[in-house]
Amino acid sequence: MLKKPESDEYAPYYEKYVSSIPEGDLLQILDEQMKETMNLVKDLNEDQAHFRYAPEKWTVKEVIGHITDTERIMSYRLLCIGRGEMAKLPGYDDNQYVKNGKFNHFSIGELSAQLSQVRQNTIALLKSLDDEALLRRGNANGTGVTARAIAYIIAGHELHHRTLIKDRYMGAESFGGAHE
């Protein structure tokens, strides 16, 4: 079982993500999370998928695209650090990625399928890393981080955005139809 990382294994910014994940089998948590996210968005119509809870905020589609892109990037970091990469891994501008991703041109089904596939790949990657690899430390976006911390950041990031979808998007009066 993959134990939670210590606070010195990641930048303080990521504490909100790491601390949101309960103790337990992280592989099972990642799998269950994806099922919950897929269930949350599977019945959205196009109007709901294009909903923004405030001006300049992302649409639901853009949030799903952002979760997917971030997991791709974090999984790459997980692979690099787990394999012993010593080069500093770059950061990224999530707003630029969302803008250039043009996620609103895809159906919510297409975006959900991409996210599900990326999550399956993340789980497969995690299964391939032994304890030694998971404890390796590297540098991503200018800060030290371990591979296992990245695994928890992936889970916490997805949970954070799923919660936002439920609370700020689906919880808005103007969302367009009841979705429990």
PENOR-V590694 format. One record per residue. PHI is phi as a letter, one per 30 degrees, with the letter a starting at -180 (* if undefined). OMEGA is omega as a letter, one per 30 degrees, with the letter a starting at -180 (999 if undefined). Layout:
BEGIN
((PHI:OMEGA) (PHI:OMEGA))
END
This chain:
BEGIN
((*:a) (d:a) (d:l) (d:l) (d:l) (d:a) (d:l) (d:a) (c:a) (a:l) (d:a) (e:l) (e:a) (d:a) (e:a) (d:l) (d:a) (d:a) (d:a) (d:a) (c:a) (d:l) (d:l) (k:a) (d:a) (d:l) (d:l) (d:l) (d:l) (d:l) (d:l) (d:l) (e:a) (d:l) (e:l) (d:l) (d:l) (d:l) (d:a) (d:a) (c:a) (d:a) (c:l) (d:l) (d:a) (d:l) (d:l) (d:a) (d:l) (c:a) (d:l) (c:a) (d:l) (a:l) (e:l) (i:l) (d:l) (d:l) (d:l) (e:l) (e:a) (d:l) (d:l) (d:l) (d:l) (d:l) (e:a) (d:l) (d:a) (d:l) (d:l) (d:a) (d:a) (d:l) (d:l) (d:l) (d:l) (e:l) (d:a) (e:a) (d:l) (d:l) (c:l) (j:l) (e:a) (c:l) (d:l) (d:a) (d:a) (d:l) (d:l) (a:l) (c:a) (d:l) (d:l) (d:l) (d:l) (d:l) (e:a) (d:l) (d:l) (h:a) (d:a) (d:l) (d:l) (c:l) (d:l) (d:l) (d:l) (d:a) (d:l) (d:l) (d:l) (d:a) (d:l) (d:l) (d:l) (d:l) (d:l) (d:l) (d:l) (d:l) (d:l) (d:l) (d:l) (e:l) (d:a) (d:a) (c:l) (d:a) (e:l) (d:l) (d:a) (d:l) (c:l) (d:a) (c:l) (b:a) (b:l) (b:l) (h:l) (i:l) (b:l) (d:a) (a:l) (c:l) (d:a) (d:l) (d:l) (d:l) (e:l) (d:l) (d:l) (e:a) (d:a) (d:l) (d:l) (d:l) (d:l) (e:a) (d:l) (d:l) (d:l) (d:l) (e:a) (d:a) (d:a) (c:a) (c:a) (d:l) (d:a) (d:l) (e:a) (c:a) (d:l) (j:l) (j:a) (d:l) (b:a) (c:999))
END
